[in-house]
Amino acid sequence: MNNSIEKPSIVCYGEVLWDIFSTGTRAGGAPFNVAYNLSKMGVEANIISCVDNDEYGRTLVTQIKDWGISSEYIQIDEKHDTGTVIAHIDEHNEAHYDIVQPVAWDFIEFKEDYRQKVADADAFVFGSVITRNEVSRNTLFELLETAKFKVFDVNIRPPYFSINVVKDLLFKGDLVKLNKAELHNIIELLGKDYSSESDAIRFVQDKFSINEVIVSKGSQGAIYCVNEKQFEFPAVPVTVEDTVGSGDAFLAGFLSKRILNAPPDQIMSRATALGAFITSQSGACPNYTSADFELFCKSKI
């Protein structure tokens, strides 16, 4: 982890796409949402992904550059459309998604210069959706061999989910982040009865030799487990605009402190605050500054 005064860096791998809502179209994709919010927290964030050379792809790359995030590692694939997701918000302000396939980010090719970029980064973030196609899946497993701190954001989105692939990724992860429903799902798929959160987390840690696990629980807060220790943290109360990208923002807030080896209370304070801040905004990547976020934090103390 980074103990120097240099700007910390994190590489996020996976889908970049357009979330298409009834009210408009917004840039998104879980790893990109993490990268966007990391950049707002002062981290050098890079995204490895793929788009088509179509209007959606060109606009997405331009948007990413305008946000101050490098597009150097975003491939162009003219055989497959830029990724889109048909999204809708239900009466409880919860987001639901129809992830179109196949699209460009299903076909991320391995490139040799990615290996050093990932090896030099303080953390490497990836999810399970990107493994639905063997091309991007094979590239992911190649990059996992060089990453020094592997962050698995489970992000189950049926039917783009294989328990066997997820098990392989759990064995690779140094830090695993799930929400409450994903923890339930994985425990059941592993054939174990769910008795309590603590027992379920300990089971996952022991079975897959994972040092750190985060379970986000929305309005019920979150649990951060480090080896044998468990820390519970309450949610920051806000008026919910929508929940799109709130878990991704939570992870970005967490990592922005974790890579600096901050104590658990500081790590989780940043994580829960950033998750809440994004929940109070519209969309996963609202336009904001670090000063806007700090003002929000002060108002909640």
C-alpha positions as CSV (number, residue, x, y, z in Angstrom):
1,M,0.0,0.0,0.0
2,N,1.1,3.6,-0.6
3,N,2.9,5.2,2.3
4,S,4.7,7.9,0.2
5,I,3.7,11.5,-0.5
6,E,3.1,10.6,-4.1
7,K,-0.5,10.7,-5.4
8,P,-2.0,7.2,-4.9
9,S,-3.3,5.4,-7.9
10,I,-5.9,2.8,-8.6
11,V,-6.8,0.9,-11.7
12,C,-10.4,-0.1,-12.3
13,Y,-11.2,-2.9,-14.8
14,G,-14.5,-3.6,-16.5
15,E,-17.6,-2.0,-18.0
16,V,-18.0,1.6,-19.1
17,L,-21.4,2.3,-20.6
18,W,-24.5,4.5,-20.8
19,D,-27.3,4.1,-18.3
20,I,-30.4,4.8,-20.2
21,F,-33.2,6.2,-18.0
22,S,-36.6,7.5,-18.9
23,T,-35.3,10.9,-17.9
24,G,-32.1,10.8,-19.9
25,T,-28.8,9.0,-20.5
26,R,-25.8,9.0,-18.1
27,A,-22.3,7.6,-18.2
28,G,-21.9,4.6,-15.8
29,G,-20.8,1.1,-15.2
30,A,-19.7,-0.1,-11.7
31,P,-15.9,0.1,-12.2
32,F,-16.2,3.5,-14.0
33,N,-18.4,4.8,-11.2
34,V,-15.7,3.8,-8.7
35,A,-13.0,5.5,-10.8
36,Y,-15.1,8.7,-11.2
37,N,-15.5,9.1,-7.4
38,L,-11.9,8.1,-6.7
39,S,-10.8,10.9,-8.9
40,K,-13.0,13.3,-6.9
41,M,-11.2,12.0,-3.7
42,G,-7.8,13.0,-5.1
43,V,-6.8,9.5,-6.3
44,E,-5.3,8.9,-9.8
45,A,-7.9,6.7,-11.2
46,N,-7.5,4.7,-14.5
47,I,-10.1,2.6,-16.2
48,I,-9.3,-0.4,-18.5
49,S,-12.4,-1.0,-20.7
50,C,-13.6,-0.9,-24.3
51,V,-16.1,1.1,-26.4
52,D,-17.1,1.2,-30.1
53,N,-16.1,4.0,-32.4
54,D,-19.8,5.1,-32.6
55,E,-21.5,8.2,-31.3
56,Y,-22.0,6.6,-27.9
57,G,-18.4,5.6,-27.7
58,R,-16.9,8.9,-28.8
59,T,-19.1,10.8,-26.5
60,L,-18.3,8.6,-23.6
61,V,-14.5,8.9,-24.1
62,T,-14.9,12.7,-24.4
63,Q,-16.9,12.7,-21.2
64,I,-14.3,10.7,-19.4
65,K,-11.5,13.1,-20.5
66,D,-13.6,16.1,-19.5
67,W,-13.8,14.6,-16.0
68,G,-10.0,14.4,-15.8
69,I,-9.8,10.7,-16.1
70,S,-7.3,9.2,-18.6
71,S,-8.8,7.4,-21.6
72,E,-5.5,5.8,-22.5
73,Y,-6.6,2.3,-21.5
74,I,-10.0,2.4,-23.1
75,Q,-9.9,0.2,-26.3
76,I,-11.8,0.9,-29.4
77,D,-13.7,-2.1,-30.9
78,E,-15.6,-1.4,-34.1
79,K,-17.2,-4.8,-34.2
80,H,-19.4,-4.3,-31.1
81,D,-21.6,-1.5,-29.9
82,T,-20.7,0.7,-26.9
83,G,-22.3,-0.7,-23.8
84,T,-25.8,0.4,-22.7
85,V,-28.0,-0.5,-19.8
86,I,-31.7,0.1,-19.8
87,A,-32.4,1.3,-16.2
88,H,-35.5,2.2,-14.3
89,I,-36.1,3.5,-10.8
90,D,-39.0,1.8,-8.8
91,E,-41.3,3.4,-6.3
92,H,-38.8,2.8,-3.5
93,N,-36.1,4.8,-5.5
94,E,-34.2,1.5,-6.1
95,A,-32.5,1.0,-9.5
96,H,-33.1,-2.0,-11.8
97,Y,-31.0,-2.8,-14.9
98,D,-31.2,-4.6,-18.2
99,I,-27.6,-5.0,-19.3
100,V,-27.5,-5.3,-23.1
101,Q,-25.1,-7.9,-24.6
102,P,-22.8,-8.5,-26.4
103,V,-21.1,-5.1,-26.3
104,A,-17.6,-3.7,-26.7
105,W,-16.6,-4.1,-23.0
106,D,-17.3,-7.9,-23.3
107,F,-14.2,-7.9,-25.6
108,I,-11.4,-6.2,-23.7
109,E,-8.1,-7.6,-25.1
110,F,-5.1,-8.1,-23.0
111,K,-2.2,-5.7,-23.8
112,E,1.3,-6.1,-22.4
113,D,1.5,-2.5,-21.2
114,Y,-1.5,-3.1,-18.9
115,R,0.6,-5.5,-16.9
116,Q,3.0,-2.8,-15.6
117,K,0.2,-0.3,-15.0
118,V,-1.7,-2.7,-12.8
119,A,1.5,-3.8,-11.0
120,D,2.4,-0.2,-10.2
121,A,-1.1,0.7,-8.9
122,D,-1.9,0.7,-5.2
123,A,-5.1,-1.3,-5.9
124,F,-6.9,-3.1,-8.7
125,V,-10.7,-3.0,-8.7
126,F,-12.8,-5.5,-10.6
127,G,-16.3,-7.1,-10.5
128,S,-18.1,-10.2,-11.7
129,V,-20.2,-8.8,-14.5
130,I,-17.2,-8.3,-16.7
131,T,-16.6,-12.1,-16.7
132,R,-19.8,-12.9,-18.7
133,N,-17.6,-13.1,-21.9
134,E,-14.5,-15.2,-22.0
135,V,-12.4,-12.5,-23.8
136,S,-12.7,-9.9,-21.0
137,R,-12.7,-12.7,-18.4
138,N,-9.4,-14.0,-19.6
139,T,-7.9,-10.5,-19.6
140,L,-9.0,-10.1,-16.1
141,F,-7.4,-13.2,-14.8
142,E,-4.2,-12.3,-16.6
143,L,-4.1,-8.9,-14.9
144,L,-4.9,-10.4,-11.5
145,E,-1.5,-12.2,-11.6
146,T,0.3,-8.8,-11.4
147,A,-1.9,-6.8,-9.1
148,K,-0.5,-6.1,-5.6
149,F,-3.9,-5.4,-3.8
150,K,-6.9,-7.0,-5.5
151,V,-10.4,-5.5,-4.7
152,F,-13.3,-7.7,-5.8
153,D,-16.6,-5.8,-5.9
154,V,-18.9,-8.8,-6.3
155,N,-21.8,-6.9,-7.9
156,I,-24.1,-9.8,-8.8
157,R,-26.4,-9.1,-11.7
158,P,-28.3,-12.2,-12.8
159,P,-28.1,-13.8,-15.3
160,Y,-24.5,-12.5,-15.8
161,F,-23.3,-14.6,-12.9
162,S,-21.5,-17.9,-12.5
163,I,-20.8,-19.2,-9.0
164,N,-17.7,-21.1,-10.2
165,V,-16.2,-17.9,-11.7
166,V,-17.1,-16.0,-8.6
167,K,-15.5,-18.6,-6.4
168,D,-12.3,-18.3,-8.5
169,L,-12.4,-14.5,-8.0
170,L,-13.0,-14.8,-4.3
171,F,-9.8,-16.9,-4.0
172,K,-8.0,-14.0,-5.8
173,G,-9.4,-11.1,-3.7
174,D,-7.5,-9.4,-0.9
175,L,-10.5,-7.2,-0.2
176,V,-14.0,-8.3,-1.1
177,K,-17.0,-6.0,-1.1
178,L,-20.6,-7.3,-1.1
179,N,-24.0,-6.0,-0.2
180,K,-26.3,-7.8,2.2
181,A,-28.2,-9.6,-0.6
182,E,-25.0,-10.8,-2.3
183,L,-23.7,-12.2,1.0
184,H,-27.0,-14.2,1.3
185,N,-26.8,-15.4,-2.3
186,I,-23.2,-16.6,-2.1
187,I,-23.7,-18.4,1.2
188,E,-26.7,-20.2,-0.2
189,L,-25.0,-21.1,-3.4
190,L,-22.1,-22.5,-1.4
191,G,-24.5,-24.8,0.4
192,K,-24.3,-23.3,3.8
193,D,-27.3,-22.2,6.0
194,Y,-27.4,-18.5,6.7
195,S,-27.5,-17.9,10.5
196,S,-26.0,-14.5,11.0
197,E,-24.0,-11.8,9.2
198,S,-21.0,-12.4,11.4
199,D,-21.1,-16.1,10.8
200,A,-21.5,-15.7,7.0
201,I,-18.7,-13.3,6.7
202,R,-16.4,-15.5,8.8
203,F,-17.3,-18.5,6.6
204,V,-16.4,-16.5,3.4
205,Q,-13.2,-15.2,4.9
206,D,-12.1,-18.7,6.1
207,K,-13.1,-20.6,2.9
208,F,-11.4,-18.2,0.5
209,S,-8.6,-16.9,2.7
210,I,-9.7,-13.3,2.5
211,N,-8.2,-10.7,4.9
212,E,-10.8,-8.0,4.4
213,V,-14.5,-8.0,3.7
214,I,-17.0,-5.1,3.5
215,V,-20.7,-5.7,3.6
216,S,-22.8,-2.6,2.7
217,K,-26.4,-2.6,4.0
218,G,-27.8,0.7,2.7
219,S,-29.8,2.5,5.4
220,Q,-28.6,-0.1,7.9
221,G,-24.9,0.9,7.6
222,A,-22.0,-1.4,6.9
223,I,-19.7,-3.9,8.4
224,Y,-15.9,-3.9,7.8
225,C,-14.1,-7.1,8.7
226,V,-10.3,-7.2,9.0
227,N,-9.0,-10.7,9.8
228,E,-10.7,-11.6,13.1
229,K,-12.0,-8.0,13.9
230,Q,-15.4,-6.7,12.8
231,F,-16.3,-3.0,12.9
232,E,-20.0,-1.9,12.4
233,F,-20.8,1.6,11.2
234,P,-24.2,3.4,10.9
235,A,-25.4,4.9,7.6
236,V,-25.4,8.6,7.1
237,P,-29.0,9.7,7.0
238,V,-30.0,11.5,3.7
239,T,-33.1,12.1,1.6
240,V,-32.7,9.6,-1.2
241,E,-32.7,10.9,-4.8
242,D,-31.9,7.5,-6.2
243,T,-29.5,4.6,-5.3
244,V,-27.7,4.4,-8.7
245,G,-24.0,4.0,-8.0
246,S,-24.3,4.5,-4.2
247,G,-22.4,1.2,-3.6
248,D,-19.7,2.2,-6.1
249,A,-19.3,5.5,-4.3
250,F,-19.1,3.8,-1.0
251,L,-16.3,1.6,-2.3
252,A,-14.5,4.6,-3.8
253,G,-14.7,6.5,-0.4
254,F,-13.4,3.4,1.4
255,L,-10.4,2.9,-1.0
256,S,-9.4,6.5,-0.9
257,K,-8.6,6.1,2.8
258,R,-7.7,2.4,2.8
259,I,-4.8,2.9,0.4
260,L,-3.4,5.5,2.8
261,N,-3.6,2.9,5.6
262,A,-6.0,5.1,7.6
263,P,-7.6,3.6,10.7
264,P,-10.9,1.7,10.3
265,D,-13.1,4.5,11.7
266,Q,-11.7,7.1,9.2
267,I,-11.9,4.6,6.3
268,M,-15.6,3.8,7.0
269,S,-16.5,7.4,7.8
270,R,-15.4,8.4,4.3
271,A,-17.1,5.4,2.8
272,T,-20.5,5.9,4.4
273,A,-20.4,9.6,3.8
274,L,-19.6,9.4,0.1
275,G,-22.1,6.6,-0.4
276,A,-24.8,8.8,1.2
277,F,-23.7,11.9,-0.7
278,I,-24.2,10.1,-4.0
279,T,-27.5,8.7,-2.9
280,S,-28.7,12.2,-2.2
281,Q,-27.8,13.2,-5.8
282,S,-29.2,12.1,-9.2
283,G,-27.2,9.4,-10.9
284,A,-24.0,7.6,-10.2
285,C,-21.6,10.4,-11.4
286,P,-23.2,13.7,-10.5
287,N,-21.1,16.8,-11.1
288,Y,-19.5,17.8,-7.8
289,T,-16.2,19.0,-6.3
290,S,-14.3,17.8,-3.3
291,A,-15.4,21.0,-1.6
292,D,-19.1,20.1,-2.2
293,F,-18.4,16.8,-0.5
294,E,-16.6,18.3,2.4
295,L,-19.5,20.7,3.0
296,F,-21.9,17.7,3.0
297,C,-19.7,15.9,5.5
298,K,-19.7,19.0,7.8
299,S,-23.4,19.3,7.7
300,K,-23.8,15.6,8.8
301,I,-21.4,15.8,11.8
